[in-house]
């Protein structure tokens, strides 16, 4: 069931991009829809690379003013 909703979410997100691309192919020249295609490739590639990156835990650090304040005491 989870995969079905994942597919539905992908279609909902992709629909505006697909609709604009379809209209560009019908009404504009090859340079325009070629540029649009390259922008979409960059967008999809960026999302794919971003999803591959695993989050790293943040290391807590004390601010400099706190260290100076503790040295005064």
PyMOL Python script that loads the backbone (N, CA, C, O; Angstrom):
from pymol import cmd

cmd.read_pdbstr("""\
ATOM      1  N   UNK A   1       0.821  -1.198   0.000  1.00  0.00           N
ATOM      2  CA  UNK A   1       0.000   0.000   0.000  1.00  0.00           C
ATOM      3  C   UNK A   1       0.860   1.256   0.000  1.00  0.00           C
ATOM      4  O   UNK A   1       0.489   2.270  -0.592  1.00  0.00           O
ATOM      5  N   UNK A   2       2.021   1.186   0.671  1.00  0.00           N
ATOM      6  CA  UNK A   2       2.886   2.352   0.742  1.00  0.00           C
ATOM      7  C   UNK A   2       3.424   2.728  -0.639  1.00  0.00           C
ATOM      8  O   UNK A   2       3.560   3.913  -0.945  1.00  0.00           O
ATOM      9  N   UNK A   3       3.730   1.733  -1.475  1.00  0.00           N
ATOM     10  CA  UNK A   3       4.252   2.008  -2.805  1.00  0.00           C
ATOM     11  C   UNK A   3       3.208   2.661  -3.697  1.00  0.00           C
ATOM     12  O   UNK A   3       3.551   3.462  -4.566  1.00  0.00           O
ATOM     13  N   UNK A   4       1.957   2.333  -3.495  1.00  0.00           N
ATOM     14  CA  UNK A   4       0.887   2.952  -4.285  1.00  0.00           C
ATOM     15  C   UNK A   4       0.828   4.449  -3.990  1.00  0.00           C
ATOM     16  O   UNK A   4       0.734   5.258  -4.913  1.00  0.00           O
ATOM     17  N   UNK A   5       0.882   4.817  -2.731  1.00  0.00           N
ATOM     18  CA  UNK A   5       0.819   6.229  -2.364  1.00  0.00           C
ATOM     19  C   UNK A   5       2.089   6.955  -2.786  1.00  0.00           C
ATOM     20  O   UNK A   5       2.046   8.142  -3.112  1.00  0.00           O
ATOM     21  N   UNK A   6       3.204   6.261  -2.782  1.00  0.00           N
ATOM     22  CA  UNK A   6       4.453   6.843  -3.262  1.00  0.00           C
ATOM     23  C   UNK A   6       4.325   7.179  -4.752  1.00  0.00           C
ATOM     24  O   UNK A   6       4.747   8.250  -5.188  1.00  0.00           O
ATOM     25  N   UNK A   7       3.745   6.264  -5.525  1.00  0.00           N
ATOM     26  CA  UNK A   7       3.548   6.499  -6.957  1.00  0.00           C
ATOM     27  C   UNK A   7       2.564   7.644  -7.191  1.00  0.00           C
ATOM     28  O   UNK A   7       2.770   8.465  -8.084  1.00  0.00           O
ATOM     29  N   UNK A   8       1.501   7.702  -6.399  1.00  0.00           N
ATOM     30  CA  UNK A   8       0.529   8.788  -6.523  1.00  0.00           C
ATOM     31  C   UNK A   8       1.193  10.126  -6.218  1.00  0.00           C
ATOM     32  O   UNK A   8       0.959  11.111  -6.918  1.00  0.00           O
ATOM     33  N   UNK A   9       2.011  10.165  -5.185  1.00  0.00           N
ATOM     34  CA  UNK A   9       2.705  11.406  -4.827  1.00  0.00           C
ATOM     35  C   UNK A   9       3.660  11.831  -5.947  1.00  0.00           C
ATOM     36  O   UNK A   9       3.747  13.018  -6.261  1.00  0.00           O
ATOM     37  N   UNK A  10       4.365  10.894  -6.544  1.00  0.00           N
ATOM     38  CA  UNK A  10       5.262  11.229  -7.653  1.00  0.00           C
ATOM     39  C   UNK A  10       4.492  11.785  -8.849  1.00  0.00           C
ATOM     40  O   UNK A  10       4.941  12.739  -9.486  1.00  0.00           O
ATOM     41  N   UNK A  11       3.346  11.199  -9.154  1.00  0.00           N
ATOM     42  CA  UNK A  11       2.536  11.695 -10.260  1.00  0.00           C
ATOM     43  C   UNK A  11       1.994  13.096  -9.984  1.00  0.00           C
ATOM     44  O   UNK A  11       1.963  13.939 -10.880  1.00  0.00           O
ATOM     45  N   UNK A  12       1.573  13.341  -8.759  1.00  0.00           N
ATOM     46  CA  UNK A  12       1.055  14.660  -8.402  1.00  0.00           C
ATOM     47  C   UNK A  12       2.152  15.711  -8.514  1.00  0.00           C
ATOM     48  O   UNK A  12       1.907  16.814  -9.003  1.00  0.00           O
ATOM     49  N   UNK A  13       3.354  15.379  -8.065  1.00  0.00           N
ATOM     50  CA  UNK A  13       4.467  16.325  -8.136  1.00  0.00           C
ATOM     51  C   UNK A  13       4.923  16.515  -9.581  1.00  0.00           C
ATOM     52  O   UNK A  13       5.266  17.633  -9.967  1.00  0.00           O
ATOM     53  N   UNK A  14       4.935  15.466 -10.380  1.00  0.00           N
ATOM     54  CA  UNK A  14       5.456  15.537 -11.744  1.00  0.00           C
ATOM     55  C   UNK A  14       4.459  16.123 -12.733  1.00  0.00           C
ATOM     56  O   UNK A  14       4.868  16.584 -13.799  1.00  0.00           O
ATOM     57  N   UNK A  15       3.173  16.124 -12.421  1.00  0.00           N
ATOM     58  CA  UNK A  15       2.153  16.551 -13.379  1.00  0.00           C
ATOM     59  C   UNK A  15       2.383  17.959 -13.942  1.00  0.00           C
ATOM     60  O   UNK A  15       2.328  18.123 -15.161  1.00  0.00           O
ATOM     61  N   UNK A  16       2.637  18.976 -13.122  1.00  0.00           N
ATOM     62  CA  UNK A  16       2.844  20.313 -13.708  1.00  0.00           C
ATOM     63  C   UNK A  16       4.037  20.366 -14.662  1.00  0.00           C
ATOM     64  O   UNK A  16       3.976  21.026 -15.699  1.00  0.00           O
ATOM     65  N   UNK A  17       5.110  19.678 -14.313  1.00  0.00           N
ATOM     66  CA  UNK A  17       6.288  19.667 -15.173  1.00  0.00           C
ATOM     67  C   UNK A  17       6.004  18.947 -16.491  1.00  0.00           C
ATOM     68  O   UNK A  17       6.437  19.388 -17.556  1.00  0.00           O
ATOM     69  N   UNK A  18       5.278  17.844 -16.409  1.00  0.00           N
ATOM     70  CA  UNK A  18       4.929  17.105 -17.622  1.00  0.00           C
ATOM     71  C   UNK A  18       3.971  17.894 -18.500  1.00  0.00           C
ATOM     72  O   UNK A  18       4.097  17.878 -19.725  1.00  0.00           O
ATOM     73  N   UNK A  19       3.018  18.584 -17.889  1.00  0.00           N
ATOM     74  CA  UNK A  19       2.054  19.373 -18.655  1.00  0.00           C
ATOM     75  C   UNK A  19       2.744  20.532 -19.377  1.00  0.00           C
ATOM     76  O   UNK A  19       2.466  20.784 -20.550  1.00  0.00           O
ATOM     77  N   UNK A  20       3.636  21.232 -18.689  1.00  0.00           N
ATOM     78  CA  UNK A  20       4.360  22.334 -19.328  1.00  0.00           C
ATOM     79  C   UNK A  20       5.253  21.801 -20.445  1.00  0.00           C
ATOM     80  O   UNK A  20       5.328  22.403 -21.516  1.00  0.00           O
ATOM     81  N   UNK A  21       5.922  20.694 -20.210  1.00  0.00           N
ATOM     82  CA  UNK A  21       6.766  20.098 -21.240  1.00  0.00           C
ATOM     83  C   UNK A  21       5.975  19.690 -22.465  1.00  0.00           C
ATOM     84  O   UNK A  21       6.431  19.878 -23.593  1.00  0.00           O
ATOM     85  N   UNK A  22       4.802  19.138 -22.255  1.00  0.00           N
ATOM     86  CA  UNK A  22       3.937  18.730 -23.370  1.00  0.00           C
ATOM     87  C   UNK A  22       3.517  19.940 -24.199  1.00  0.00           C
ATOM     88  O   UNK A  22       3.554  19.896 -25.428  1.00  0.00           O
ATOM     89  N   UNK A  23       3.119  21.016 -23.529  1.00  0.00           N
ATOM     90  CA  UNK A  23       2.721  22.229 -24.249  1.00  0.00           C
ATOM     91  C   UNK A  23       3.909  22.844 -24.995  1.00  0.00           C
ATOM     92  O   UNK A  23       3.754  23.347 -26.107  1.00  0.00           O
ATOM     93  N   UNK A  24       5.090  22.801 -24.381  1.00  0.00           N
ATOM     94  CA  UNK A  24       6.270  23.333 -25.062  1.00  0.00           C
ATOM     95  C   UNK A  24       6.592  22.536 -26.314  1.00  0.00           C
ATOM     96  O   UNK A  24       6.948  23.116 -27.340  1.00  0.00           O
ATOM     97  N   UNK A  25       6.476  21.234 -26.246  1.00  0.00           N
ATOM     98  CA  UNK A  25       6.764  20.390 -27.408  1.00  0.00           C
ATOM     99  C   UNK A  25       5.776  20.681 -28.530  1.00  0.00           C
ATOM    100  O   UNK A  25       6.154  20.669 -29.702  1.00  0.00           O
ATOM    101  N   UNK A  26       4.519  20.942 -28.189  1.00  0.00           N
ATOM    102  CA  UNK A  26       3.515  21.206 -29.212  1.00  0.00           C
ATOM    103  C   UNK A  26       3.648  22.596 -29.830  1.00  0.00           C
ATOM    104  O   UNK A  26       3.426  22.755 -31.031  1.00  0.00           O
ATOM    105  N   UNK A  27       4.003  23.595 -29.041  1.00  0.00           N
ATOM    106  CA  UNK A  27       3.892  24.971 -29.513  1.00  0.00           C
ATOM    107  C   UNK A  27       5.216  25.710 -29.705  1.00  0.00           C
ATOM    108  O   UNK A  27       5.234  26.733 -30.389  1.00  0.00           O
ATOM    109  N   UNK A  28       6.299  25.247 -29.143  1.00  0.00           N
ATOM    110  CA  UNK A  28       7.557  25.995 -29.199  1.00  0.00           C
ATOM    111  C   UNK A  28       8.579  25.280 -30.080  1.00  0.00           C
ATOM    112  O   UNK A  28       8.341  24.173 -30.562  1.00  0.00           O
ATOM    113  N   UNK A  29       9.714  25.934 -30.278  1.00  0.00           N
ATOM    114  CA  UNK A  29      10.751  25.331 -31.123  1.00  0.00           C
ATOM    115  C   UNK A  29      11.623  24.372 -30.315  1.00  0.00           C
ATOM    116  O   UNK A  29      11.461  24.227 -29.103  1.00  0.00           O
ATOM    117  N   UNK A  30      12.539  23.730 -31.010  1.00  0.00           N
ATOM    118  CA  UNK A  30      13.349  22.675 -30.395  1.00  0.00           C
ATOM    119  C   UNK A  30      14.301  23.222 -29.332  1.00  0.00           C
ATOM    120  O   UNK A  30      14.607  22.526 -28.364  1.00  0.00           O
ATOM    121  N   UNK A  31      14.768  24.451 -29.499  1.00  0.00           N
ATOM    122  CA  UNK A  31      15.692  25.034 -28.521  1.00  0.00           C
ATOM    123  C   UNK A  31      14.988  25.237 -27.183  1.00  0.00           C
ATOM    124  O   UNK A  31      15.570  24.988 -26.128  1.00  0.00           O
ATOM    125  N   UNK A  32      13.743  25.686 -27.227  1.00  0.00           N
ATOM    126  CA  UNK A  32      12.991  25.945 -26.003  1.00  0.00           C
ATOM    127  C   UNK A  32      12.737  24.663 -25.231  1.00  0.00           C
ATOM    128  O   UNK A  32      13.007  24.600 -24.032  1.00  0.00           O
ATOM    129  N   UNK A  33      12.224  23.643 -25.898  1.00  0.00           N
ATOM    130  CA  UNK A  33      11.938  22.432 -25.128  1.00  0.00           C
ATOM    131  C   UNK A  33      13.194  21.640 -24.836  1.00  0.00           C
ATOM    132  O   UNK A  33      13.203  20.834 -23.906  1.00  0.00           O
ATOM    133  N   UNK A  34      14.257  21.843 -25.603  1.00  0.00           N
ATOM    134  CA  UNK A  34      15.541  21.235 -25.252  1.00  0.00           C
ATOM    135  C   UNK A  34      16.101  21.843 -23.974  1.00  0.00           C
ATOM    136  O   UNK A  34      16.627  21.134 -23.115  1.00  0.00           O
ATOM    137  N   UNK A  35      15.983  23.158 -23.857  1.00  0.00           N
ATOM    138  CA  UNK A  35      16.424  23.835 -22.636  1.00  0.00           C
ATOM    139  C   UNK A  35      15.586  23.384 -21.445  1.00  0.00           C
ATOM    140  O   UNK A  35      16.121  23.133 -20.365  1.00  0.00           O
ATOM    141  N   UNK A  36      14.284  23.283 -21.639  1.00  0.00           N
ATOM    142  CA  UNK A  36      13.394  22.820 -20.571  1.00  0.00           C
ATOM    143  C   UNK A  36      13.764  21.403 -20.143  1.00  0.00           C
ATOM    144  O   UNK A  36      13.773  21.094 -18.951  1.00  0.00           O
ATOM    145  N   UNK A  37      14.067  20.551 -21.106  1.00  0.00           N
ATOM    146  CA  UNK A  37      14.457  19.181 -20.796  1.00  0.00           C
ATOM    147  C   UNK A  37      15.748  19.150 -19.980  1.00  0.00           C
ATOM    148  O   UNK A  37      15.854  18.375 -19.029  1.00  0.00           O
ATOM    149  N   UNK A  38      16.728  19.980 -20.336  1.00  0.00           N
ATOM    150  CA  UNK A  38      17.980  20.020 -19.586  1.00  0.00           C
ATOM    151  C   UNK A  38      17.764  20.519 -18.160  1.00  0.00           C
ATOM    152  O   UNK A  38      18.396  20.029 -17.224  1.00  0.00           O
ATOM    153  N   UNK A  39      16.870  21.494 -17.995  1.00  0.00           N
ATOM    154  CA  UNK A  39      16.554  21.981 -16.653  1.00  0.00           C
ATOM    155  C   UNK A  39      15.917  20.865 -15.832  1.00  0.00           C
ATOM    156  O   UNK A  39      16.253  20.691 -14.661  1.00  0.00           O
ATOM    157  N   UNK A  40      15.003  20.110 -16.433  1.00  0.00           N
ATOM    158  CA  UNK A  40      14.372  18.992 -15.722  1.00  0.00           C
ATOM    159  C   UNK A  40      15.381  17.912 -15.361  1.00  0.00           C
ATOM    160  O   UNK A  40      15.312  17.337 -14.274  1.00  0.00           O
ATOM    161  N   UNK A  41      16.306  17.634 -16.250  1.00  0.00           N
ATOM    162  CA  UNK A  41      17.336  16.633 -15.956  1.00  0.00           C
ATOM    163  C   UNK A  41      18.166  17.091 -14.762  1.00  0.00           C
ATOM    164  O   UNK A  41      18.463  16.297 -13.869  1.00  0.00           O
ATOM    165  N   UNK A  42      18.539  18.368 -14.743  1.00  0.00           N
ATOM    166  CA  UNK A  42      19.294  18.902 -13.615  1.00  0.00           C
ATOM    167  C   UNK A  42      18.513  18.830 -12.312  1.00  0.00           C
ATOM    168  O   UNK A  42      19.072  18.514 -11.262  1.00  0.00           O
ATOM    169  N   UNK A  43      17.217  19.123 -12.382  1.00  0.00           N
ATOM    170  CA  UNK A  43      16.373  19.055 -11.196  1.00  0.00           C
ATOM    171  C   UNK A  43      16.282  17.628 -10.664  1.00  0.00           C
ATOM    172  O   UNK A  43      16.464  17.394  -9.470  1.00  0.00           O
ATOM    173  N   UNK A  44      16.003  16.692 -11.538  1.00  0.00           N
ATOM    174  CA  UNK A  44      15.875  15.291 -11.122  1.00  0.00           C
ATOM    175  C   UNK A  44      17.204  14.756 -10.610  1.00  0.00           C
ATOM    176  O   UNK A  44      17.240  14.030  -9.617  1.00  0.00           O
ATOM    177  N   UNK A  45      18.293  15.108 -11.278  1.00  0.00           N
ATOM    178  CA  UNK A  45      19.616  14.660 -10.837  1.00  0.00           C
ATOM    179  C   UNK A  45      19.961  15.232  -9.466  1.00  0.00           C
ATOM    180  O   UNK A  45      20.517  14.533  -8.620  1.00  0.00           O
ATOM    181  N   UNK A  46      19.632  16.498  -9.248  1.00  0.00           N
ATOM    182  CA  UNK A  46      19.886  17.109  -7.945  1.00  0.00           C
ATOM    183  C   UNK A  46      19.085  16.460  -6.835  1.00  0.00           C
ATOM    184  O   UNK A  46      19.605  16.225  -5.745  1.00  0.00           O
ATOM    185  N   UNK A  47      17.820  16.169  -7.108  1.00  0.00           N
ATOM    186  CA  UNK A  47      16.981  15.494  -6.109  1.00  0.00           C
ATOM    187  C   UNK A  47      17.521  14.102  -5.831  1.00  0.00           C
ATOM    188  O   UNK A  47      17.599  13.685  -4.675  1.00  0.00           O
ATOM    189  N   UNK A  48      17.893  13.381  -6.877  1.00  0.00           N
ATOM    190  CA  UNK A  48      18.409  12.019  -6.706  1.00  0.00           C
ATOM    191  C   UNK A  48      19.697  12.014  -5.893  1.00  0.00           C
ATOM    192  O   UNK A  48      19.859  11.196  -4.987  1.00  0.00           O
ATOM    193  N   UNK A  49      20.615  12.926  -6.214  1.00  0.00           N
ATOM    194  CA  UNK A  49      21.865  12.991  -5.455  1.00  0.00           C
ATOM    195  C   UNK A  49      21.620  13.426  -4.012  1.00  0.00           C
ATOM    196  O   UNK A  49      22.289  12.946  -3.096  1.00  0.00           O
ATOM    197  N   UNK A  50      20.672  14.324  -3.808  1.00  0.00           N
ATOM    198  CA  UNK A  50      20.347  14.759  -2.457  1.00  0.00           C
ATOM    199  C   UNK A  50      19.749  13.646  -1.614  1.00  0.00           C
ATOM    200  O   UNK A  50      20.019  13.564  -0.416  1.00  0.00           O
ATOM    201  N   UNK A  51      18.949  12.798  -2.218  1.00  0.00           N
ATOM    202  CA  UNK A  51      18.348  11.693  -1.473  1.00  0.00           C
ATOM    203  C   UNK A  51      19.360  10.597  -1.165  1.00  0.00           C
ATOM    204  O   UNK A  51      19.165   9.825  -0.226  1.00  0.00           O
ATOM    205  N   UNK A  52      20.432  10.516  -1.935  1.00  0.00           N
ATOM    206  CA  UNK A  52      21.470   9.514  -1.667  1.00  0.00           C
ATOM    207  C   UNK A  52      22.349   9.895  -0.497  1.00  0.00           C
ATOM    208  O   UNK A  52      22.935   9.022   0.143  1.00  0.00           O
ATOM    209  N   UNK A  53      22.452  11.171  -0.205  1.00  0.00           N
ATOM    210  CA  UNK A  53      23.322  11.649   0.877  1.00  0.00           C
ATOM    211  C   UNK A  53      22.700  11.308   2.227  1.00  0.00           C
ATOM    212  O   UNK A  53      21.562  11.683   2.511  1.00  0.00           O
ATOM    213  N   UNK A  54      23.448  10.603   3.045  1.00  0.00           N
ATOM    214  CA  UNK A  54      22.972  10.243   4.377  1.00  0.00           C
ATOM    215  C   UNK A  54      23.213  11.410   5.334  1.00  0.00           C
ATOM    216  O   UNK A  54      24.260  12.056   5.274  1.00  0.00           O
ATOM    217  N   UNK A  55      22.257  11.681   6.208  1.00  0.00           N
ATOM    218  CA  UNK A  55      22.468  12.774   7.160  1.00  0.00           C
ATOM    219  C   UNK A  55      23.541  12.416   8.173  1.00  0.00           C
ATOM    220  O   UNK A  55      23.644  11.267   8.603  1.00  0.00           O
ATOM    221  N   UNK A  56      24.333  13.398   8.546  1.00  0.00           N
ATOM    222  CA  UNK A  56      25.364  13.184   9.551  1.00  0.00           C
ATOM    223  C   UNK A  56      24.937  13.893  10.830  1.00  0.00           C
ATOM    224  O   UNK A  56      24.403  15.001  10.782  1.00  0.00           O
ATOM    225  N   UNK A  57      25.170  13.256  11.966  1.00  0.00           N
ATOM    226  CA  UNK A  57      24.746  13.893  13.219  1.00  0.00           C
ATOM    227  C   UNK A  57      25.601  15.128  13.515  1.00  0.00           C
ATOM    228  O   UNK A  57      26.807  15.146  13.265  1.00  0.00           O
ATOM    229  N   UNK A  58      24.960  16.133  14.038  1.00  0.00           N
ATOM    230  CA  UNK A  58      25.661  17.372  14.373  1.00  0.00           C
ATOM    231  C   UNK A  58      26.428  17.187  15.676  1.00  0.00           C
ATOM    232  O   UNK A  58      25.947  16.532  16.601  1.00  0.00           O
ATOM    233  N   UNK A  59      27.612  17.762  15.742  1.00  0.00           N
ATOM    234  CA  UNK A  59      28.422  17.708  16.948  1.00  0.00           C
ATOM    235  C   UNK A  59      28.148  18.966  17.765  1.00  0.00           C
ATOM    236  O   UNK A  59      28.354  20.077  17.275  1.00  0.00           O
ATOM    237  N   UNK A  60      27.692  18.807  18.992  1.00  0.00           N
ATOM    238  CA  UNK A  60      27.410  20.007  19.796  1.00  0.00           C
ATOM    239  C   UNK A  60      28.700  20.719  20.185  1.00  0.00           C
ATOM    240  O   UNK A  60      29.684  20.091  20.575  1.00  0.00           O
ATOM    241  N   UNK A  61      28.672  22.019  20.070  1.00  0.00           N
ATOM    242  CA  UNK A  61      29.820  22.832  20.473  1.00  0.00           C
ATOM    243  C   UNK A  61      29.324  23.969  21.350  1.00  0.00           C
ATOM    244  O   UNK A  61      28.209  24.466  21.194  1.00  0.00           O
ATOM    245  N   UNK A  62      30.179  24.360  22.269  1.00  0.00           N
ATOM    246  CA  UNK A  62      29.819  25.478  23.137  1.00  0.00           C
ATOM    247  C   UNK A  62      30.196  26.776  22.436  1.00  0.00           C
ATOM    248  O   UNK A  62      31.229  26.841  21.769  1.00  0.00           O
ATOM    249  N   UNK A  63      29.378  27.801  22.579  1.00  0.00           N
ATOM    250  CA  UNK A  63      29.732  29.081  21.969  1.00  0.00           C
ATOM    251  C   UNK A  63      30.932  29.707  22.663  1.00  0.00           C
ATOM    252  O   UNK A  63      31.216  29.414  23.825  1.00  0.00           O
ATOM    253  N   UNK A  64      31.633  30.571  21.938  1.00  0.00           N
ATOM    254  CA  UNK A  64      32.848  31.194  22.467  1.00  0.00           C
ATOM    255  C   UNK A  64      32.559  32.035  23.705  1.00  0.00           C
ATOM    256  O   UNK A  64      33.376  32.079  24.625  1.00  0.00           O
ATOM    257  N   UNK A  65      31.416  32.698  23.738  1.00  0.00           N
ATOM    258  CA  UNK A  65      31.109  33.551  24.887  1.00  0.00           C
ATOM    259  C   UNK A  65      30.927  32.726  26.153  1.00  0.00           C
ATOM    260  O   UNK A  65      31.232  33.203  27.247  1.00  0.00           O
ATOM    261  N   UNK A  66      30.433  31.486  26.024  1.00  0.00           N
ATOM    262  CA  UNK A  66      30.248  30.645  27.204  1.00  0.00           C
ATOM    263  C   UNK A  66      31.598  30.200  27.765  1.00  0.00           C
ATOM    264  O   UNK A  66      31.776  30.138  28.982  1.00  0.00           O
ATOM    265  N   UNK A  67      32.545  29.890  26.881  1.00  0.00           N
ATOM    266  CA  UNK A  67      33.869  29.494  27.328  1.00  0.00           C
ATOM    267  C   UNK A  67      34.556  30.654  28.043  1.00  0.00           C
ATOM    268  O   UNK A  67      35.188  30.453  29.080  1.00  0.00           O
ATOM    269  N   UNK A  68      34.439  31.859  27.502  1.00  0.00           N
ATOM    270  CA  UNK A  68      35.038  33.035  28.131  1.00  0.00           C
ATOM    271  C   UNK A  68      34.385  33.320  29.484  1.00  0.00           C
ATOM    272  O   UNK A  68      35.061  33.730  30.427  1.00  0.00           O
ATOM    273  N   UNK A  69      33.088  33.105  29.576  1.00  0.00           N
ATOM    274  CA  UNK A  69      32.375  33.353  30.824  1.00  0.00           C
ATOM    275  C   UNK A  69      32.812  32.364  31.906  1.00  0.00           C
ATOM    276  O   UNK A  69      32.944  32.736  33.071  1.00  0.00           O
ATOM    277  N   UNK A  70      33.037  31.097  31.517  1.00  0.00           N
ATOM    278  CA  UNK A  70      33.476  30.102  32.494  1.00  0.00           C
ATOM    279  C   UNK A  70      34.913  30.331  32.964  1.00  0.00           C
ATOM    280  O   UNK A  70      35.256  29.977  34.092  1.00  0.00           O
ATOM    281  N   UNK A  71      35.754  30.918  32.114  1.00  0.00           N
ATOM    282  CA  UNK A  71      37.139  31.201  32.496  1.00  0.00           C
ATOM    283  C   UNK A  71      37.223  32.352  33.503  1.00  0.00           C
ATOM    284  O   UNK A  71      38.176  32.411  34.280  1.00  0.00           O
ATOM    285  N   UNK A  72      36.268  33.250  33.507  1.00  0.00           N
ATOM    286  CA  UNK A  72      36.282  34.388  34.419  1.00  0.00           C
ATOM    287  C   UNK A  72      35.978  33.981  35.858  1.00  0.00           C
ATOM    288  O   UNK A  72      36.398  34.650  36.802  1.00  0.00           O
ATOM    289  N   UNK A  73      35.260  32.899  36.013  1.00  0.00           N
ATOM    290  CA  UNK A  73      34.799  32.523  37.363  1.00  0.00           C
ATOM    291  C   UNK A  73      35.856  31.806  38.147  1.00  0.00           C
ATOM    292  O   UNK A  73      35.622  31.426  39.294  1.00  0.00           O
TER     293      UNK A  73
END
""", "prot")
cmd.dss("prot")
cmd.show_as("cartoon", "prot")
cmd.util.cbc("prot")
cmd.orient("prot")
